[in-house]
Amino acid sequence: MYQKERLERILDFLNRNGYATVKELTELLHYSTATVNRDLNALEQMKKIKRSYGGAEPVKDTAVPLPFRYEKMKAAKKRIGKAAAALIEDGDTVFIDNSTTAQYIGRYLTEKKNLTVITNNIMLASFLAEAGVTVKVLGGTIVEVPSMIAGPETAEQALRYRTDKAFFATYGISEDGVIQADTDIYILLEKAVISRTGKAFYLVDSDKVGRQGAYLPHTLGDVAGVISDYPFSLACRASYPDTAFITV
């Protein structure tokens, strides 16, 4: 069993039971105490669990509720959304992810002609469809009520479409341009969409700069551009000469 599989089984067990001893986990996984302790240390570094003497418990989710995230950094998100929409041309097929930042693109698309939007955001899809935009919604599991969809099925469906441009937001980003993710649930989708698009862009408000996640799926070198209210350093820009830095 690979470590990733063991970590997933440990997290699943802890989330279902609330606590487990090292002895219980060794019996569950059929691995040595030393291996289980290394796995628990890895999960603790990811801030997924909290260790205590002889055992571990899951870290409770402290994510900011969805309605509050729509309001957080609202002015910056509006500017980012407007700059992103300016890159979209009549006749384009574009992917827009389910982030609160990317949703701000929608209000600037209603006058575009012959536009097709592919998204995993039910709220954005409904808004654009009412405005007469052609919308295709990717299926999967609703991971955040009421409108955010993700999962392996979502990524699989994304591979059916080729897009001219794609827009994603981030959980976090380092000052040197490494994308940070707090969960792997969206990583498969991002990779699927990036593999099928002409140009991909990351939307980054300054609140995300320096925020660390457990996963490092991409760097700014993997996309055509980054749109942000944060002025990335000259050193960072020089590290990604083929990436456009659009500051709003």
PAZA-542562 format. One record per atom (N, C-alpha, C): residue number from 1; residue in three letters; x, y, z. Coordinates in steps of 0.02 Angstrom, whole numbers. Layout:
residues N
NUM,ALA,X,Y,Z
...
***
This chain:
residues 248
1,MET,42,-60,0
1,MET,0,0,0
1,MET,44,63,0
2,TYR,31,108,-46
2,TYR,69,170,-48
2,TYR,50,215,11
3,GLN,97,263,27
3,GLN,84,306,84
3,GLN,19,346,75
4,LYS,7,370,13
4,LYS,-54,409,1
4,LYS,-116,370,21
5,GLU,-117,306,4
5,GLU,-175,264,21
5,GLU,-181,257,97
6,ARG,-123,248,131
6,ARG,-125,241,204
6,ARG,-151,305,237
7,LEU,-127,362,212
7,LEU,-149,425,241
7,LEU,-225,434,233
8,GLU,-250,415,174
8,GLU,-322,421,162
8,GLU,-362,376,210
9,ARG,-337,315,220
9,ARG,-371,268,265
9,ARG,-369,293,338
10,ILE,-312,320,358
10,ILE,-306,347,426
10,ILE,-355,404,436
11,LEU,-357,451,388
11,LEU,-402,508,394
11,LEU,-475,486,395
12,ASP,-491,438,353
12,ASP,-560,413,351
12,ASP,-579,382,419
13,PHE,-533,343,447
13,PHE,-546,311,511
13,PHE,-555,364,566
14,LEU,-511,414,567
14,LEU,-515,466,618
14,LEU,-578,507,611
15,ASN,-597,523,550
15,ASN,-658,563,539
15,ASN,-721,525,560
16,ARG,-719,459,553
16,ARG,-777,418,573
16,ARG,-780,405,648
17,ASN,-720,401,679
17,ASN,-718,381,749
17,ASN,-698,437,797
18,GLY,-670,491,769
18,GLY,-652,547,812
18,GLY,-584,542,845
19,TYR,-559,481,855
19,TYR,-494,472,888
19,TYR,-471,401,874
20,ALA,-406,390,872
20,ALA,-379,323,866
20,ALA,-311,320,899
21,THR,-295,263,929
21,THR,-228,253,955
21,THR,-183,227,900
22,VAL,-118,233,911
22,VAL,-70,206,863
22,VAL,-80,131,855
23,LYS,-94,97,912
23,LYS,-105,25,910
23,LYS,-164,7,864
24,GLU,-219,45,870
24,GLU,-278,33,828
24,GLU,-261,41,754
25,LEU,-221,92,739
25,LEU,-203,105,669
25,LEU,-155,53,641
26,THR,-111,28,682
26,THR,-67,-25,658
26,THR,-107,-88,642
27,GLU,-157,-102,683
27,GLU,-199,-160,670
27,GLU,-243,-149,608
28,LEU,-265,-87,598
28,LEU,-306,-71,540
28,LEU,-267,-78,475
29,LEU,-206,-53,475
29,LEU,-166,-49,413
29,LEU,-120,-110,403
30,HIS,-106,-147,458
30,HIS,-59,-203,455
30,HIS,11,-178,436
31,TYR,29,-122,465
31,TYR,96,-94,458
31,TYR,127,-85,527
32,SER,192,-74,529
32,SER,227,-67,593
32,SER,210,-2,628
33,THR,224,0,693
33,THR,213,61,732
33,THR,255,119,704
34,ALA,316,103,682
34,ALA,359,156,655
34,ALA,329,186,592
35,THR,301,144,548
35,THR,270,170,487
35,THR,209,213,502
36,VAL,167,189,549
36,VAL,107,226,566
36,VAL,126,294,597
37,ASN,177,294,639
37,ASN,199,358,669
37,ASN,225,406,616
38,ARG,260,380,566
38,ARG,283,424,511
38,ARG,223,452,473
39,ASP,172,410,462
39,ASP,112,434,427
39,ASP,76,487,468
40,LEU,72,476,533
40,LEU,38,525,577
40,LEU,77,591,578
41,ASN,143,586,577
41,ASN,183,647,575
41,ASN,171,685,510
42,ALA,165,648,455
42,ALA,151,680,390
42,ALA,84,715,391
43,LEU,33,682,419
43,LEU,-34,712,422
43,LEU,-34,773,468
44,GLU,5,770,521
44,GLU,9,827,567
44,GLU,41,887,532
45,GLN,93,874,492
45,GLN,126,928,454
45,GLN,77,959,405
46,MET,32,919,378
46,MET,-20,945,332
46,MET,-77,979,369
47,LYS,-74,977,436
47,LYS,-125,1007,479
47,LYS,-193,973,471
48,LYS,-190,908,455
48,LYS,-251,869,449
48,LYS,-271,837,515
49,ILE,-221,824,559
49,ILE,-235,792,623
49,ILE,-198,828,679
50,LYS,-218,812,740
50,LYS,-183,836,800
50,LYS,-163,775,839
51,ARG,-98,769,853
51,ARG,-73,711,889
51,ARG,-77,723,964
52,SER,-91,670,999
52,SER,-89,670,1072
52,SER,-52,608,1094
53,TYR,-39,601,1157
53,TYR,1,545,1181
53,TYR,-32,478,1161
54,GLY,2,442,1118
54,GLY,-21,375,1101
54,GLY,-74,372,1047
55,GLY,-94,430,1019
55,GLY,-147,428,969
55,GLY,-153,492,929
56,ALA,-211,501,897
56,ALA,-221,560,856
56,ALA,-296,573,846
57,GLU,-313,635,830
57,GLU,-382,653,815
57,GLU,-382,700,755
58,PRO,-437,702,717
58,PRO,-439,747,658
58,PRO,-444,820,679
59,VAL,-414,863,639
59,VAL,-422,935,650
59,VAL,-490,955,622
60,LYS,-529,989,662
60,LYS,-595,1010,640
60,LYS,-589,1063,585
61,ASP,-634,1059,537
61,ASP,-634,1105,480
61,ASP,-650,1176,504
62,THR,-604,1222,489
62,THR,-614,1292,508
62,THR,-621,1336,447
63,ALA,-642,1307,391
63,ALA,-649,1345,329
63,ALA,-700,1401,338
64,VAL,-687,1456,305
64,VAL,-733,1513,308
64,VAL,-796,1493,269
65,PRO,-856,1501,298
65,PRO,-918,1483,263
65,PRO,-923,1518,195
66,LEU,-955,1485,148
66,LEU,-960,1510,80
66,LEU,-989,1581,75
67,PRO,-1044,1598,109
67,PRO,-1071,1666,102
67,PRO,-1021,1720,122
68,PHE,-980,1706,172
68,PHE,-931,1755,194
68,PHE,-874,1762,144
69,ARG,-857,1706,110
69,ARG,-803,1709,61
69,ARG,-822,1752,1
70,TYR,-887,1754,-16
70,TYR,-909,1798,-71
70,TYR,-896,1871,-55
71,GLU,-900,1889,8
71,GLU,-892,1959,29
71,GLU,-819,1977,43
72,LYS,-779,1927,63
72,LYS,-710,1940,81
72,LYS,-670,1963,19
73,MET,-632,2017,26
73,MET,-591,2045,-28
73,MET,-634,2061,-90
74,LYS,-695,2084,-78
74,LYS,-744,2093,-132
74,LYS,-720,2143,-184
75,ALA,-692,2199,-163
75,ALA,-670,2250,-210
75,ALA,-615,2223,-256
76,ALA,-568,2186,-227
76,ALA,-513,2158,-266
76,ALA,-540,2105,-314
77,LYS,-587,2064,-290
77,LYS,-615,2011,-332
77,LYS,-653,2040,-391
78,LYS,-687,2096,-381
78,LYS,-722,2129,-437
78,LYS,-672,2151,-490
79,ARG,-617,2182,-469
79,ARG,-566,2205,-517
79,ARG,-535,2146,-554
80,ILE,-521,2093,-517
80,ILE,-492,2033,-547
80,ILE,-541,2003,-597
81,GLY,-605,1999,-577
81,GLY,-656,1971,-622
81,GLY,-663,2012,-686
82,LYS,-661,2077,-679
82,LYS,-668,2121,-738
82,LYS,-608,2112,-785
83,ALA,-548,2108,-757
83,ALA,-488,2098,-798
83,ALA,-489,2031,-833
84,ALA,-514,1980,-798
84,ALA,-519,1913,-829
84,ALA,-569,1914,-886
85,ALA,-626,1946,-875
85,ALA,-678,1949,-927
85,ALA,-653,1985,-989
86,ALA,-608,2033,-980
86,ALA,-581,2071,-1037
86,ALA,-539,2027,-1083
87,LEU,-516,1971,-1057
87,LEU,-477,1924,-1098
87,LEU,-520,1877,-1139
88,ILE,-585,1876,-1123
88,ILE,-632,1831,-1157
88,ILE,-662,1866,-1218
89,GLU,-660,1834,-1275
89,GLU,-684,1864,-1337
89,GLU,-749,1831,-1360
90,ASP,-786,1867,-1401
90,ASP,-847,1839,-1430
90,ASP,-829,1773,-1465
91,GLY,-872,1723,-1455
91,GLY,-862,1659,-1487
91,GLY,-818,1610,-1448
92,ASP,-790,1632,-1393
92,ASP,-746,1589,-1353
92,ASP,-786,1534,-1317
93,THR,-753,1479,-1305
93,THR,-775,1428,-1257
93,THR,-728,1431,-1198
94,VAL,-754,1445,-1139
94,VAL,-711,1455,-1081
94,VAL,-733,1412,-1022
95,PHE,-685,1395,-981
95,PHE,-700,1361,-918
95,PHE,-691,1412,-861
96,ILE,-739,1414,-815
96,ILE,-734,1456,-756
96,ILE,-748,1411,-696
97,ASP,-702,1409,-648
97,ASP,-710,1362,-593
97,ASP,-761,1387,-542
98,ASN,-769,1349,-488
98,ASN,-822,1363,-441
98,ASN,-801,1409,-383
99,SER,-745,1441,-390
99,SER,-721,1485,-336
99,SER,-762,1549,-331
100,THR,-761,1578,-272
100,THR,-797,1642,-263
100,THR,-764,1697,-304
101,THR,-698,1693,-313
101,THR,-664,1744,-353
101,THR,-685,1739,-426
102,ALA,-684,1679,-454
102,ALA,-700,1670,-525
102,ALA,-773,1688,-539
103,GLN,-816,1681,-489
103,GLN,-887,1697,-500
103,GLN,-896,1770,-519
104,TYR,-851,1813,-497
104,TYR,-857,1884,-514
104,TYR,-846,1898,-588
105,ILE,-818,1849,-625
105,ILE,-811,1858,-697
105,ILE,-880,1862,-729
106,GLY,-928,1825,-703
106,GLY,-992,1816,-735
106,GLY,-1028,1881,-750
107,ARG,-1026,1929,-704
107,ARG,-1064,1991,-714
107,ARG,-1038,2032,-774
108,TYR,-977,2016,-797
108,TYR,-950,2054,-854
108,TYR,-955,2016,-920
109,LEU,-992,1961,-921
109,LEU,-996,1920,-981
109,LEU,-1062,1924,-1017
110,THR,-1110,1958,-988
110,THR,-1178,1955,-1015
110,THR,-1185,1988,-1084
111,GLU,-1138,2032,-1101
111,GLU,-1141,2065,-1167
111,GLU,-1099,2029,-1220
112,LYS,-1064,1976,-1200
112,LYS,-1023,1939,-1249
112,LYS,-1069,1900,-1296
113,LYS,-1047,1891,-1358
113,LYS,-1087,1856,-1408
113,LYS,-1059,1787,-1423
114,ASN,-1105,1739,-1433
114,ASN,-1087,1671,-1451
114,ASN,-1037,1640,-1402
115,LEU,-1047,1653,-1340
115,LEU,-1002,1629,-1288
115,LEU,-1028,1563,-1259
116,THR,-982,1516,-1246
116,THR,-1000,1455,-1211
116,THR,-958,1450,-1147
117,VAL,-991,1441,-1091
117,VAL,-957,1436,-1027
117,VAL,-967,1366,-999
118,ILE,-912,1335,-980
118,ILE,-913,1270,-946
118,ILE,-892,1283,-873
119,THR,-930,1257,-826
119,THR,-917,1273,-756
119,THR,-940,1216,-710
120,ASN,-913,1216,-650
120,ASN,-937,1171,-597
120,ASN,-968,1212,-541
121,ASN,-993,1271,-559
121,ASN,-1025,1317,-512
121,ASN,-1098,1326,-533
122,ILE,-1144,1296,-495
122,ILE,-1215,1298,-513
122,ILE,-1241,1369,-511
123,MET,-1220,1409,-462
123,MET,-1244,1477,-455
123,MET,-1224,1520,-515
124,LEU,-1161,1513,-536
124,LEU,-1137,1550,-594
124,LEU,-1173,1526,-657
125,ALA,-1183,1461,-663
125,ALA,-1218,1434,-722
125,ALA,-1288,1462,-727
126,SER,-1324,1466,-672
126,SER,-1393,1492,-672
126,SER,-1394,1566,-692
127,PHE,-1348,1605,-665
127,PHE,-1345,1676,-681
127,PHE,-1332,1687,-755
128,LEU,-1283,1651,-783
128,LEU,-1265,1661,-853
128,LEU,-1320,1635,-900
129,ALA,-1351,1579,-882
129,ALA,-1404,1552,-924
129,ALA,-1463,1600,-928
130,GLU,-1480,1632,-872
130,GLU,-1534,1680,-873
130,GLU,-1517,1741,-916
131,ALA,-1452,1755,-924
131,ALA,-1430,1811,-966
131,ALA,-1423,1791,-1039
132,GLY,-1438,1727,-1055
132,GLY,-1436,1705,-1125
132,GLY,-1370,1675,-1147
133,VAL,-1324,1663,-1100
133,VAL,-1260,1632,-1117
133,VAL,-1269,1557,-1119
134,THR,-1237,1524,-1167
134,THR,-1238,1451,-1171
134,THR,-1193,1423,-1115
135,VAL,-1221,1380,-1073
135,VAL,-1185,1355,-1015
135,VAL,-1188,1278,-1013
136,LYS,-1131,1248,-999
136,LYS,-1128,1176,-987
136,LYS,-1102,1165,-916
137,VAL,-1140,1128,-876
137,VAL,-1123,1117,-806
137,VAL,-1092,1047,-798
138,LEU,-1033,1045,-769
138,LEU,-1001,981,-755
138,LEU,-1035,948,-695
139,GLY,-1045,883,-699
139,GLY,-1077,847,-644
139,GLY,-1027,822,-593
140,GLY,-1054,794,-539
140,GLY,-1011,768,-486
140,GLY,-1046,775,-419
141,THR,-1007,781,-367
141,THR,-1034,787,-299
141,THR,-1036,861,-279
142,ILE,-1090,881,-247
142,ILE,-1093,949,-219
142,ILE,-1050,949,-156
143,VAL,-994,982,-160
143,VAL,-946,982,-104
143,VAL,-956,1041,-57
144,GLU,-988,1094,-83
144,GLU,-1008,1150,-40
144,GLU,-1077,1174,-62
145,VAL,-1123,1169,-16
145,VAL,-1192,1189,-30
145,VAL,-1194,1266,-36
146,PRO,-1229,1294,-86
146,PRO,-1275,1258,-130
146,PRO,-1249,1245,-199
147,SER,-1187,1267,-216
147,SER,-1173,1273,-287
147,SER,-1107,1245,-311
148,MET,-1065,1218,-268
148,MET,-998,1200,-290
148,MET,-992,1124,-300
149,ILE,-973,1104,-361
149,ILE,-970,1034,-380
149,ILE,-897,1013,-392
150,ALA,-880,953,-369
150,ALA,-812,927,-382
150,ALA,-812,852,-374
151,GLY,-755,822,-388
151,GLY,-747,750,-382
151,GLY,-718,720,-445
152,PRO,-700,656,-443
152,PRO,-671,623,-502
152,PRO,-715,626,-563
153,GLU,-782,621,-554
153,GLU,-827,624,-611
153,GLU,-824,693,-645
154,THR,-814,745,-605
154,THR,-810,813,-632
154,THR,-749,820,-677
155,ALA,-693,794,-654
155,ALA,-631,797,-693
155,ALA,-638,756,-757
156,GLU,-670,698,-751
156,GLU,-679,655,-810
156,GLU,-722,689,-863
157,GLN,-775,724,-841
157,GLN,-817,759,-888
157,GLN,-781,818,-920
158,ALA,-737,851,-882
158,ALA,-701,909,-908
158,ALA,-657,889,-967
159,LEU,-634,827,-969
159,LEU,-591,805,-1023
159,LEU,-628,800,-1090
160,ARG,-694,804,-1088
160,ARG,-733,801,-1150
160,ARG,-731,866,-1189
161,TYR,-711,920,-1155
161,TYR,-716,986,-1186
161,TYR,-647,1016,-1198
162,ARG,-641,1049,-1255
162,ARG,-581,1089,-1269
162,ARG,-601,1162,-1263
163,THR,-564,1200,-1225
163,THR,-582,1270,-1213
163,THR,-528,1318,-1239
164,ASP,-550,1379,-1254
164,ASP,-502,1430,-1276
164,ASP,-464,1458,-1216
165,LYS,-500,1467,-1161
165,LYS,-470,1496,-1100
165,LYS,-502,1463,-1039
166,ALA,-464,1462,-984
166,ALA,-490,1434,-922
166,ALA,-467,1478,-864
167,PHE,-509,1483,-813
167,PHE,-496,1527,-756
167,PHE,-506,1490,-691
168,PHE,-455,1492,-649
168,PHE,-457,1460,-583
168,PHE,-437,1510,-530
169,ALA,-461,1500,-470
169,ALA,-436,1536,-412
169,ALA,-395,1488,-370
170,THR,-360,1515,-320
170,THR,-316,1474,-279
170,THR,-336,1476,-206
171,TYR,-318,1423,-169
171,TYR,-322,1426,-96
171,TYR,-267,1471,-70
172,GLY,-209,1465,-100
172,GLY,-152,1506,-80
172,GLY,-98,1504,-133
173,ILE,-49,1547,-125
173,ILE,8,1549,-171
173,ILE,68,1578,-134
174,SER,127,1549,-145
174,SER,187,1576,-115
174,SER,210,1637,-153
175,GLU,253,1676,-123
175,GLU,277,1737,-156
175,GLU,320,1722,-216
176,ASP,344,1659,-220
176,ASP,383,1640,-279
176,ASP,342,1602,-331
177,GLY,274,1603,-323
177,GLY,231,1578,-376
177,GLY,213,1505,-374
178,VAL,218,1473,-316
178,VAL,197,1403,-310
178,VAL,125,1401,-284
179,ILE,81,1368,-322
179,ILE,10,1364,-303
179,ILE,2,1318,-243
180,GLN,-40,1338,-196
180,GLN,-53,1299,-136
180,GLN,-126,1276,-135
181,ALA,-137,1213,-118
181,ALA,-205,1187,-112
181,ALA,-214,1156,-44
182,ASP,-273,1166,-14
182,ASP,-285,1137,52
182,ASP,-319,1068,48
183,THR,-342,1051,-11
183,THR,-373,985,-22
183,THR,-358,963,-93
184,ASP,-358,898,-103
184,ASP,-343,873,-171
184,ASP,-405,866,-214
185,ILE,-463,887,-188
185,ILE,-526,875,-222
185,ILE,-531,913,-289
186,TYR,-497,971,-294
186,TYR,-502,1010,-355
186,TYR,-441,1000,-401
187,ILE,-389,967,-376
187,ILE,-327,962,-415
187,ILE,-338,922,-480
188,LEU,-374,866,-476
188,LEU,-387,827,-536
188,LEU,-424,868,-589
189,LEU,-472,908,-566
189,LEU,-510,949,-613
189,LEU,-465,1001,-646
190,GLU,-425,1035,-607
190,GLU,-380,1085,-635
190,GLU,-334,1055,-687
191,LYS,-305,998,-671
191,LYS,-258,966,-718
191,LYS,-294,945,-782
192,ALA,-355,920,-774
192,ALA,-394,899,-833
192,ALA,-408,959,-878
193,VAL,-431,1014,-848
193,VAL,-449,1073,-888
193,VAL,-387,1103,-920
194,ILE,-332,1109,-882
194,ILE,-271,1138,-909
194,ILE,-245,1098,-969
195,SER,-254,1032,-966
195,SER,-230,990,-1022
195,SER,-271,999,-1085
196,ARG,-330,1032,-1079
196,ARG,-375,1038,-1137
196,ARG,-391,1111,-1154
197,THR,-351,1158,-1129
197,THR,-366,1228,-1143
197,THR,-309,1261,-1180
198,GLY,-326,1314,-1217
198,GLY,-275,1353,-1252
198,GLY,-234,1394,-1203
199,LYS,-269,1428,-1157
199,LYS,-235,1470,-1108
199,LYS,-271,1464,-1041
200,ALA,-233,1452,-988
200,ALA,-261,1449,-921
200,ALA,-235,1508,-879
201,PHE,-278,1534,-836
201,PHE,-260,1591,-794
201,PHE,-279,1577,-722
202,TYR,-235,1599,-676
202,TYR,-251,1596,-605
202,TYR,-272,1665,-581
203,LEU,-325,1666,-540
203,LEU,-350,1728,-510
203,LEU,-329,1728,-437
204,VAL,-292,1777,-417
204,VAL,-262,1777,-350
204,VAL,-272,1844,-316
205,ASP,-314,1847,-264
205,ASP,-317,1909,-226
205,ASP,-262,1909,-174
206,SER,-242,1967,-151
206,SER,-183,1973,-109
206,SER,-188,1937,-43
207,ASP,-249,1923,-21
207,ASP,-260,1886,41
207,ASP,-233,1815,36
208,LYS,-227,1789,-26
208,LYS,-205,1720,-36
208,LYS,-129,1713,-37
209,VAL,-93,1769,-45
209,VAL,-20,1766,-51
209,VAL,10,1749,17
210,GLY,50,1696,17
210,GLY,82,1674,79
210,GLY,42,1622,117
211,ARG,-20,1607,95
211,ARG,-60,1556,129
211,ARG,-36,1488,107
212,GLN,-23,1444,155
212,GLN,6,1379,140
212,GLN,-47,1324,141
213,GLY,-41,1279,94
213,GLY,-85,1221,91
213,GLY,-45,1157,94
214,ALA,-81,1101,99
214,ALA,-48,1036,105
214,ALA,-23,1010,38
215,TYR,-50,1036,-17
215,TYR,-33,1011,-84
215,TYR,-5,1067,-126
216,LEU,42,1049,-171
216,LEU,73,1098,-216
216,LEU,63,1074,-287
217,PRO,4,1083,-316
217,PRO,-12,1053,-380
217,PRO,20,1086,-441
218,HIS,31,1152,-437
218,HIS,55,1189,-496
218,HIS,101,1246,-475
219,THR,135,1274,-525
219,THR,168,1339,-517
219,THR,139,1385,-570
220,LEU,158,1448,-567
220,LEU,135,1495,-618
220,LEU,163,1479,-686
221,GLY,214,1436,-689
221,GLY,241,1415,-753
221,GLY,195,1369,-791
222,ASP,143,1343,-757
222,ASP,96,1296,-789
222,ASP,39,1332,-824
223,VAL,35,1398,-817
223,VAL,-23,1435,-845
223,VAL,1,1494,-887
224,ALA,-46,1521,-926
224,ALA,-29,1577,-970
224,ALA,-22,1642,-932
225,GLY,-59,1648,-876
225,GLY,-56,1712,-840
225,GLY,-86,1709,-771
226,VAL,-71,1759,-731
226,VAL,-100,1768,-665
226,VAL,-129,1838,-661
227,ILE,-189,1843,-634
227,ILE,-223,1908,-626
227,ILE,-230,1920,-552
228,SER,-203,1976,-528
228,SER,-200,1986,-455
228,SER,-196,2059,-438
229,ASP,-218,2075,-376
229,ASP,-207,2142,-350
229,ASP,-141,2145,-312
230,TYR,-104,2090,-311
230,TYR,-39,2087,-276
230,TYR,17,2098,-327
231,PRO,63,2143,-312
231,PRO,119,2155,-359
231,PRO,175,2104,-348
232,PHE,174,2051,-386
232,PHE,226,2000,-380
232,PHE,294,2031,-395
233,SER,345,2008,-361
233,SER,412,2037,-366
233,SER,442,2025,-436
234,LEU,492,2065,-452
234,LEU,527,2057,-515
234,LEU,561,1989,-519
235,ALA,585,1965,-461
235,ALA,617,1899,-459
235,ALA,567,1844,-476
236,CYS,507,1850,-450
236,CYS,455,1800,-465
236,CYS,437,1803,-539
237,ARG,428,1863,-565
237,ARG,411,1870,-636
237,ARG,465,1842,-681
238,ALA,528,1852,-661
238,ALA,584,1827,-701
238,ALA,587,1751,-700
239,SER,560,1720,-647
239,SER,560,1647,-643
239,SER,511,1615,-692
240,TYR,462,1656,-714
240,TYR,410,1630,-760
240,TYR,405,1677,-820
241,PRO,455,1677,-863
241,PRO,456,1726,-918
241,PRO,400,1718,-968
242,ASP,369,1659,-972
242,ASP,315,1647,-1020
242,ASP,246,1659,-990
243,THR,244,1680,-927
243,THR,180,1691,-893
243,THR,166,1766,-889
244,ALA,105,1786,-908
244,ALA,86,1857,-904
244,ALA,64,1873,-833
245,PHE,90,1928,-806
245,PHE,69,1952,-740
245,PHE,25,2014,-750
246,ILE,-39,2006,-736
246,ILE,-87,2061,-745
246,ILE,-106,2086,-676
247,THR,-87,2148,-661
247,THR,-99,2176,-595
247,THR,-157,2225,-599
248,VAL,-206,2218,-554
248,VAL,-266,2261,-556
248,VAL,-268,2307,-496
***
